[in-house]
Amino acid sequence: MEKSKLYPQAYFPTDKVEHILHKVIQAPKNEEPTTFYYLTRGDESWRFEREDEFLNEYRKEHDNSFLKRTYKQLVFKIRYARNNYTDITVVAPTSQEIDKVFDVFDKLYPQSKQSSTSTSPSIYVNVDPNSVI
């Protein structure tokens, strides 16, 4: 089974993501996950080999990030886009395992909403090349 959910304008803090990864998700014993950690900030892109390196940068302001942890029968993905959304996906054998993860994010969501940053609207000036300014 697989479930994805979009949380508009949300950023889930590092300690909450760590809690999910280490306390809520029941990782199979004696099974090392396949992992992927990616983050962008400005004009830089980072691909990390270790979770602690990724989380150290995730806690700082950044533009986009993606974490994926895959076991044989369990997948957890969190994708963040600043001032836009956080998207969570969980793949697990049962809906109970999936719901356990989303229950935590659903409870965290109200206090994880970012205030939207307003940008000045673009101003388009139509200048007639035949007019004299």
Steps between C-alpha positions, in 0.01 A plus 500: 500500500604856438373833624616851415384824651580861421529745789473852352737764637652253748851448628542220754791567738804276508429354843152392385637336185762321710227381736307353206812333358616346827193454720188478284617303198555139595819419313552130435767350724833418337406682180697802384289746303582651166504874547500817294558849642485811283477872579521830312579845632525788257716390209648203689387138490612241752478119495585349838625154587407513866177589678669716764665716232166545324308581820766750604433693178124434502470688830642812330299709260495339155295498180424134433581167656427135449556205732423141404551194715423163344479156656371183328139563603511856629568835334493846656540818292482864600532774240507867600468810282539828690190719515309237308449156659633190665401172337512177700480149351494174693497151352435215743325162510206624710292814530563501876874544444434779252244675719736496798742723307233734361335537841817667624529734201130588516541603866814701423357674195319796663815626673722412201336740256733767371377852461491572131747757386334755287688624204430818319293441191677525171435827328464495127536830325380507145711753323402589148826541306330767289416722797728771629594477865 
